[in-house]
Amino acid sequence: MRLLSYAFGASDWREIATAPFDRELELAVIDGQVGVLDVSYFRHGDGWLDAETLKPVDIAATHWRLRRWSCLPVSCC
């Protein structure tokens, strides 16, 4: 877990076995290198769904974190 924390400057990565079923998640895959997948996913049964299309995807993710939004909500008032 230290490698992920160091590589991404975040300590909020969790082991994949603890991923919740009811949240949109970012996934990381370690296969010789550490990489964050560029779309978000939902856990579904023993696999994953693309959060945008809800289509099954074949991913061997090793870690997860809650999705980080690229832009924050803004209020005009």
Buried (B, 14 or more C-beta within 10 A) or exposed (E): EEEBEEBBEEEEBBEBEEBEEEBBBBBBBBEEEBEBBEEBBBBEEEEBBBBEEEEEBEBEBBBBBEBEEEEEEEEEE
